[in-house]
Amino acid sequence: MSMFEKVAKATESRDVDAYAELLAEDFVFVRHQNGTQMNKPETIAMLERMMSASRTNMGQRRCLYENDDILVLHSINDYPDGTREAVLSAYSLKDGKISRLETGATALPT
């Protein structure tokens, strides 16, 4: 199964544990829209909040590009606070794990 398929399956099923298994121990999440970074435990906590909220819709994911080093995907996400974003995500891959995730988000009209 490709990394894209693993990420999409974990996200669609809201399986935080399956998603966490994909992350390297030294994982870093870089959020360009607000200039912050999070480590693996911080990212897992955020995913738990997002995936447990029934009003969160992480959107259908589209794989734009994937090889052994990188996965680039796009989605339209709806959040519990009523906001909506187009999200471009670049996953750096190393040894079959996600070592770094960088996202850029564009606010969309609701």
N, C-alpha and C positions, 0 to 999 in steps of 0.2 A: 504494500500500500504506500502511495506517495505521501510526502509530508503534507501536501495540500489536502489530500483525502483525510488524513488523521486530524488535522486542524478543523476541517469542515465538519467531520463527524462529531468531534468533541464539542464544538460550538453548537451545532444543531441540536444535540441531545442534552445540552447544558451540563455536561459532565466535567466538572472542574478537576477531578482527580485525573481523568484521562488527559486533559489539557496540560496539567502540571507535569505529568510523566514525559511530555514532549520537551520540557524546558531543561537546559543544562544547569548544573549547580551554580555556575557563575553568570547566569542569565541577567541581561540588562534590558529594560524596556525604556525607550526614549520617546517621549511625547513632545513632538515639535510644536503643537499648537499652544502649549504652555511652558515649554522649556524645562520640563522636569524629567527625572529618571527614577526608575523603581527597580529594586532587585527582585529575585524570584519570590520570596515570601510576601513582599508588598504587592506584587502582581497577582499572586494567587488570591490574596485577600480581596483585591479589587474585582477579580473575576467572580469570586463567590458572591459579592454584592450584586454585580451586574446580572449574573446568570440566575440568581434566585428571584430577581424582580420580574414579576409576570408581565409587566409593561415594557420590558426590554426586548427588543427584537433586533438581533444582531445581523439581520439581513441575509440574503442569499450571497454566498461568496463566489467570486469569479477568480480563477487562477489566470493571472496575466503572464507569468513566467515562472518556471521552476527548473532547477538543476540541483546538483549535489551541494552547492554552496549558497544558494539563495532561493527564496520563494517570495513572489510579489503577488499580492491579491488585492481585490477591491470589493467593497461592500457598501450598502446603504443601511445605516443603523438608526433605529428609533429608541430613545431613552425614556425612562420613567418620568423625567421632568418635562416631557413634551417636546424636547429638542430632537432634531434629526440631522444626521451628518453623512456625507460621503467620505469614506475612509480608505486611504491607500496605505497598505501595510507592506513593509519590507522585512522579511525574516532572514537573518543570517544563520546559516546552518553549519554545524561542525560535528563530525562524528555521529551523525544521525539524530542530533538534538538541535533545538533552537537556542542559539547562543545570544542573540540580540534581536529585538523587535523595534523597529522605528515606524511611527505612524504619522501621517499628515491627515488632518480632517478639515473638511469644508462644511460650514453650516449650511443647511438647506431650509427653505421655507417649510413650515408645517401646515 
